[in-house]
Amino acid sequence: MPPTPSPEPISIIACHTLVGANIYSPQAGVVVRLHCQHDYSQRVRAALKDGAQSIGMVLAYLDLQKQPLPDQTWQIQVHFTTPQSQLGCALATYIVEGICAELRGDEEWERDGPLFALQQERRRQQPPVALLQLIAEATARRIPVTPLPDLRVLVGTGNRSWLADPVAFAAPTADDDDAASPPTPPPTPHWDALGSVPFYVVTGTDRTAWVARITQAVQAQGNTVQSHSDADLATMYAALADPTAEVLVLGLSAATILAHGVPFDRCSVAIVTDVPPSHATDPAYVRAIGLPILLATEAVYLHLADAALAPLAAYARCAVTDLSAWALASQPR
């Protein structure tokens, strides 16, 4: 059913902050769905570019898809990448309000105040130069880096991780009491101790059973496991940053992946159990549960006899094995 028409020229149906890899891109970003009384796609495109430039926000790979509806209105989907996805959603809300105000002839709409607030928030979220240098070093060493919602940065995963607080990396200012003293060097991690712990990601309707099965197997080997069969975004962040976790086993729903993406760019093993018949012809759903296939570095397991899943095997960057043939005794580590 098409959305109920809004009295506004443009209304936001949904705005999703994609914190990392997602069905549209391997990078963080935003997807916005709009209902419009007319085709305002070019106006939205121009306003987003101008707004991002005004506040200094990185915006790339801007893509708009538009669809006419039976009632002569339009539905527009906008996707773009940005490392500051929450800010990107706020910018999208701002430009929709601005376009609506302009189309209504509302001369009292405040343009500069909200734009300045967005600019200030972008500056608040900007990592210090020293922290950016550390992130670059970690990337060069092929160590995963995860920006956290509180602006800290997780380097590595599980018990091979280290948390970097931007406050410790901030350059002293002239107002600091000890500004005349030699600056304290930013903290440096023990690089040899950092890296990725074994990380299993399970999707599909049978994920609860498979998460339990894998968890039991790795615990039997004496490992400390962070295991969740239906991890939401907060749970994913907590598991990645758990300093006691030697192995991660996370089950993810298609709904969570569609709404947020995932806050990691790699996993050791991807297991896709099935696609329910009711969603077999839904390309977004299939791409969502298949997303871990693109991120796995050691092995991918799925039912190759499943007509909806089999084509996904071509996108894996490591060995693909039929799930029915997987013996846990020889699980990849």
Backbone torsions as a table, in degrees:
resi	resn	phi	psi	omega
1	MET	NA	132.0	176.2
2	PRO	-66.2	154.0	-179.3
3	PRO	-64.8	150.5	177.1
4	THR	-64.2	127.0	-177.8
5	PRO	-56.1	141.9	179.3
6	SER	-102.6	148.3	175.4
7	PRO	-65.5	-19.9	178.0
8	GLU	-76.5	148.8	177.2
9	PRO	-59.3	-35.3	177.8
10	ILE	-135.8	136.3	173.2
11	SER	-132.8	149.1	-180.0
12	ILE	-88.3	120.6	175.3
13	ILE	-79.5	-46.0	-179.9
14	ALA	-157.4	147.4	175.2
15	CYS	-137.7	115.6	-175.9
16	HIS	-111.4	129.7	172.1
17	THR	-88.2	116.9	-178.5
18	LEU	-99.0	109.1	-167.8
19	VAL	-80.6	-11.2	-179.5
20	GLY	-168.8	-145.5	-179.4
21	ALA	-52.9	139.2	-175.7
22	ASN	-151.3	-177.2	-174.7
23	ILE	-75.2	-9.3	179.5
24	TYR	-100.9	-29.3	-170.4
25	SER	-161.7	154.7	172.8
26	PRO	-77.2	-2.8	-176.0
27	GLN	-111.7	157.2	175.6
28	ALA	-61.2	155.1	-179.8
29	GLY	179.3	-155.2	-175.7
30	VAL	-140.4	141.6	168.1
31	VAL	-126.4	128.6	-177.4
32	VAL	-125.0	134.0	174.7
33	ARG	-112.9	128.5	-174.5
34	LEU	-120.6	146.4	169.4
35	HIS	-110.7	124.7	-173.2
36	CYS	-125.2	143.2	177.1
37	GLN	-71.1	-26.0	176.6
38	HIS	-140.7	175.8	179.1
39	ASP	-78.0	97.5	179.2
40	TYR	-104.3	23.0	-173.4
41	SER	-59.9	-44.4	-178.4
42	GLN	-68.8	-33.7	177.9
43	ARG	-66.9	-41.2	178.0
44	VAL	-65.1	-43.4	179.7
45	ARG	-58.2	-50.0	-177.5
46	ALA	-64.0	-41.3	-178.4
47	ALA	-66.2	-38.3	178.0
48	LEU	-64.5	-44.4	179.1
49	LYS	-63.1	-45.2	-179.9
50	ASP	-65.1	-42.4	-179.4
51	GLY	-64.3	-43.7	179.2
52	ALA	-61.8	-41.0	178.7
53	GLN	-65.8	-38.3	-178.0
54	SER	-65.2	-37.5	-177.6
55	ILE	-96.3	-3.5	178.3
56	GLY	79.3	24.2	-179.2
57	MET	-91.5	134.6	176.6
58	VAL	-71.6	124.4	178.1
59	LEU	-134.5	124.2	-177.5
60	ALA	-138.9	165.4	176.1
61	TYR	50.9	47.0	179.1
62	LEU	-70.4	122.8	-177.4
63	ASP	-132.0	130.9	177.7
64	LEU	-120.9	131.3	174.2
65	GLN	-119.6	128.2	-177.4
66	LYS	-121.2	148.8	-177.8
67	GLN	-141.4	122.3	175.8
68	PRO	-72.5	143.9	-179.5
69	LEU	-108.2	160.0	-176.2
70	PRO	-58.8	-25.3	-178.5
71	ASP	-89.7	17.4	177.6
72	GLN	74.3	10.0	173.0
73	THR	-98.1	-177.1	-174.9
74	TRP	-131.6	147.3	168.9
75	GLN	-114.5	128.8	-177.2
76	ILE	-123.2	131.6	173.7
77	GLN	-110.8	129.5	-178.8
78	VAL	-117.0	131.2	173.5
79	HIS	-131.8	137.8	172.4
80	PHE	-150.4	157.2	177.6
81	THR	-98.2	144.8	175.1
82	THR	-164.2	140.6	177.0
83	PRO	-71.2	-11.2	-179.0
84	GLN	-114.9	74.0	-171.2
85	SER	-68.1	-36.0	176.8
86	GLN	-62.0	-42.2	177.4
87	LEU	-64.8	-36.5	178.4
88	GLY	-62.0	-40.4	176.6
89	CYS	-65.2	-41.1	178.8
90	ALA	-63.8	-38.8	177.5
91	LEU	-64.2	-42.0	179.5
92	ALA	-61.2	-41.5	177.6
93	THR	-62.2	-42.5	-179.5
94	TYR	-62.7	-45.7	-175.8
95	ILE	-70.9	-31.8	175.9
96	VAL	-65.2	-44.3	177.3
97	GLU	-60.9	-39.9	-179.1
98	GLY	-67.2	-43.1	178.6
99	ILE	-64.0	-42.3	178.9
100	CYS	-61.7	-43.2	179.4
101	ALA	-62.4	-41.8	179.3
102	GLU	-64.2	-43.8	-179.2
103	LEU	-67.7	-29.8	177.4
104	ARG	-80.7	-12.4	-175.0
105	GLY	74.5	28.8	-178.2
106	ASP	-82.2	97.8	-177.7
107	GLU	-78.6	-9.6	-179.4
108	GLU	-91.9	-5.1	179.8
109	TRP	-63.0	130.1	-177.5
110	GLU	-81.2	113.0	-178.4
111	ARG	-91.3	-46.9	-168.4
112	ASP	-77.5	-36.4	-177.0
113	GLY	-60.3	-54.5	178.3
114	PRO	-62.2	-34.6	179.5
115	LEU	-66.1	-40.4	177.9
116	PHE	-65.2	-38.4	178.3
117	ALA	-63.5	-39.5	177.2
118	LEU	-65.5	-39.3	178.2
119	GLN	-63.1	-41.9	178.1
120	GLN	-64.8	-39.4	178.7
121	GLU	-66.9	-38.0	176.8
122	ARG	-61.2	-41.2	178.8
123	ARG	-66.9	-37.9	179.2
124	ARG	-63.6	-36.8	-177.3
125	GLN	-81.8	-14.9	-175.3
126	GLN	-66.9	122.8	179.0
127	PRO	-65.8	146.0	174.9
128	PRO	-60.4	157.0	-178.0
129	VAL	-57.5	-42.1	-178.7
130	ALA	-62.3	-35.3	178.0
131	LEU	-72.1	-37.3	175.6
132	LEU	-61.7	-37.0	177.8
133	GLN	-65.7	-39.2	177.8
134	LEU	-65.9	-40.5	177.8
135	ILE	-61.3	-41.3	178.4
136	ALA	-63.7	-39.2	178.4
137	GLU	-65.0	-43.6	178.5
138	ALA	-62.5	-42.0	179.0
139	THR	-62.1	-42.3	178.6
140	ALA	-62.8	-30.7	178.6
141	ARG	-87.2	3.6	179.1
142	ARG	62.3	35.4	175.5
143	ILE	-99.3	130.9	-177.9
144	PRO	-64.6	143.5	178.9
145	VAL	-125.4	127.8	-178.4
146	THR	-125.6	110.2	172.1
147	PRO	-67.8	132.5	-179.1
148	LEU	-98.8	158.8	-177.8
149	PRO	-59.7	-27.3	-179.4
150	ASP	-86.9	12.5	176.9
151	LEU	79.7	-4.5	170.5
152	ARG	-71.6	163.7	-178.2
153	VAL	-123.7	126.5	177.6
154	LEU	-92.8	122.2	177.7
155	VAL	-107.3	118.4	-173.8
156	GLY	87.7	-173.4	178.1
157	THR	-138.9	154.5	175.4
158	GLY	54.6	-137.7	-177.9
159	ASN	-78.6	7.4	173.3
160	ARG	-114.4	30.6	-176.7
161	SER	-117.4	167.6	179.5
162	TRP	-148.4	135.6	-178.9
163	LEU	-96.9	127.7	177.4
164	ALA	-106.7	120.3	179.2
165	ASP	-93.6	123.8	-178.0
166	PRO	-58.8	-26.6	179.5
167	VAL	-60.7	-37.3	-178.8
168	ALA	-72.5	-14.6	-177.5
169	PHE	-105.7	-2.8	-176.8
170	ALA	-70.2	139.3	176.8
171	ALA	-73.0	142.0	177.9
172	PRO	-64.8	148.7	178.4
173	THR	-108.3	170.0	-178.7
174	ALA	-65.3	-20.9	-179.2
175	ASP	-84.1	-10.8	-179.2
176	ASP	-68.0	142.1	-178.3
177	ASP	-62.3	-32.8	-177.2
178	ASP	-105.2	26.9	-177.6
179	ALA	-60.7	-27.7	-179.1
180	ALA	-79.3	-15.8	179.9
181	SER	-80.6	158.6	176.6
182	PRO	-58.7	134.4	-177.7
183	PRO	-64.1	144.1	176.4
184	THR	-75.7	126.6	-179.6
185	PRO	-65.0	146.5	179.4
186	PRO	-65.5	154.2	179.9
187	PRO	-63.4	149.8	178.7
188	THR	-124.1	128.4	-179.5
189	PRO	-75.9	163.8	170.7
190	HIS	-83.3	94.8	-170.9
191	TRP	-56.4	-37.1	-176.8
192	ASP	-65.2	-20.5	-179.4
193	ALA	-88.2	-7.5	-174.0
194	LEU	-99.7	150.9	178.8
195	GLY	165.3	-155.4	-178.1
196	SER	-111.6	133.7	170.5
197	VAL	-83.6	159.0	175.2
198	PRO	-54.3	133.6	-168.7
199	PHE	-139.4	112.7	179.1
200	TYR	-103.9	130.4	176.1
201	VAL	-120.6	127.8	-175.7
202	VAL	-121.4	130.3	174.9
203	THR	-128.0	165.6	-178.9
204	GLY	110.0	165.9	-174.7
205	THR	-70.9	-20.4	-179.6
206	ASP	-97.3	21.1	-173.3
207	ARG	-67.8	-31.5	-178.0
208	THR	-60.3	-45.0	-179.9
209	ALA	-65.4	-39.9	-178.6
210	TRP	-72.5	-35.5	175.7
211	VAL	-62.0	-44.1	179.2
212	ALA	-63.3	-40.2	-178.5
213	ARG	-66.1	-44.7	-179.9
214	ILE	-68.1	-42.5	-179.9
215	THR	-58.9	-45.0	179.8
216	GLN	-61.1	-39.7	-178.0
217	ALA	-67.6	-43.1	-177.3
218	VAL	-76.3	-30.1	174.9
219	GLN	-67.1	-34.1	179.1
220	ALA	-64.7	-20.0	177.4
221	GLN	-89.9	4.6	176.6
222	GLY	88.7	15.2	-178.7
223	ASN	-89.4	146.4	170.1
224	THR	-85.6	122.8	-170.6
225	VAL	-117.3	135.5	165.3
226	GLN	-98.1	112.2	-172.0
227	SER	-130.0	130.7	177.2
228	HIS	-146.3	130.9	-177.3
229	SER	-86.3	-18.1	-179.6
230	ASP	-143.3	68.0	-173.7
231	ALA	-75.2	127.3	170.4
232	ASP	-88.4	-175.3	-174.0
233	LEU	-63.8	-44.4	179.8
234	ALA	-61.9	-38.6	179.2
235	THR	-66.2	-38.8	177.8
236	MET	-61.7	-46.3	178.4
237	TYR	-59.6	-45.4	-177.4
238	ALA	-64.1	-40.2	-179.7
239	ALA	-66.6	-44.9	-179.9
240	LEU	-59.9	-35.1	-175.0
241	ALA	-94.7	2.6	-178.3
242	ASP	-68.5	112.5	-175.2
243	PRO	-72.0	-6.8	179.1
244	THR	-99.6	-10.7	-172.3
245	ALA	-76.1	123.9	174.7
246	GLU	-95.9	-22.0	177.7
247	VAL	-143.3	141.9	175.7
248	LEU	-113.9	133.2	175.4
249	VAL	-132.6	108.3	-175.1
250	LEU	-123.7	127.2	170.1
251	GLY	-95.9	132.7	-176.0
252	LEU	-124.6	137.2	176.3
253	SER	-86.2	156.7	175.5
254	ALA	-61.9	-36.9	-178.5
255	ALA	-62.1	-42.1	179.5
256	THR	-65.2	-43.0	-179.7
257	ILE	-65.5	-40.8	179.9
258	LEU	-65.8	-36.7	-176.2
259	ALA	-78.2	-33.9	-170.8
260	HIS	-129.3	-12.6	-165.9
261	GLY	68.9	-157.3	177.6
262	VAL	-131.0	145.0	-176.1
263	PRO	-87.3	29.1	177.4
264	PHE	-139.6	155.0	-177.2
265	ASP	-110.4	3.8	178.7
266	ARG	-160.1	155.5	169.9
267	CYS	-144.1	164.3	-179.3
268	SER	-77.1	-49.2	-173.2
269	VAL	-134.1	134.7	174.2
270	ALA	-112.0	131.9	177.1
271	ILE	-124.1	118.1	176.8
272	VAL	-113.2	112.2	-169.9
273	THR	-78.9	-41.1	-175.1
274	ASP	-175.3	165.6	168.7
275	VAL	-118.9	119.7	179.4
276	PRO	-63.4	144.1	-178.7
277	PRO	-53.0	-32.6	-178.2
278	SER	-66.9	-17.7	-178.7
279	HIS	-117.2	5.3	-174.3
280	ALA	-62.2	-27.0	-179.4
281	THR	-103.1	12.2	178.2
282	ASP	-97.6	101.5	-174.2
283	PRO	-62.1	-34.2	179.8
284	ALA	-66.3	-42.1	179.3
285	TYR	-63.0	-46.7	-178.4
286	VAL	-63.3	-41.2	177.8
287	ARG	-65.2	-35.0	-179.2
288	ALA	-65.5	-51.7	-178.7
289	ILE	-71.4	-18.9	177.2
290	GLY	-88.5	-5.6	-177.2
291	LEU	-55.5	-43.3	-179.7
292	PRO	-59.1	-23.6	177.9
293	ILE	-59.1	-37.3	-179.0
294	LEU	-73.0	-19.8	-173.2
295	LEU	-101.7	-13.8	-176.1
296	ALA	-69.4	136.6	-178.9
297	THR	-107.3	-15.2	-176.2
298	GLU	-118.2	-43.6	-176.6
299	ALA	-160.8	151.2	175.0
300	VAL	-127.9	134.4	177.8
301	TYR	-125.4	127.0	175.2
302	LEU	-156.2	164.1	179.0
303	HIS	-80.7	103.7	-176.2
304	LEU	-69.2	-17.2	177.8
305	ALA	-78.5	-13.0	179.3
306	ASP	-77.0	116.2	-174.9
307	ALA	-61.0	-30.3	-180.0
308	ALA	-76.9	-28.5	-176.0
309	LEU	-92.0	-34.3	-173.0
310	ALA	-52.4	-41.5	179.8
311	PRO	-62.9	-22.5	-178.6
312	LEU	-69.5	-22.2	-177.6
313	ALA	-59.2	-30.3	-178.2
314	ALA	-65.4	-19.1	-176.5
315	TYR	-92.5	-5.2	-178.8
316	ALA	-71.9	145.1	177.9
317	ARG	-102.7	12.0	177.5
318	CYS	-144.9	-175.7	-175.6
319	ALA	-62.8	140.3	177.7
320	VAL	-114.5	128.9	-178.7
321	THR	-126.9	142.9	176.1
322	ASP	-63.3	132.0	-175.2
323	LEU	-60.6	-34.6	-178.7
324	SER	-66.7	-18.4	-178.0
325	ALA	-97.7	0.7	-175.8
326	TRP	-76.4	125.1	173.2
327	ALA	-104.8	122.6	-176.9
328	LEU	-62.1	-22.7	-179.8
329	ALA	-64.0	-22.2	-179.7
330	SER	-114.3	31.8	-177.1
331	GLN	-61.0	140.9	178.2
332	PRO	-65.8	144.0	176.3
333	ARG	-129.7	NA	NA
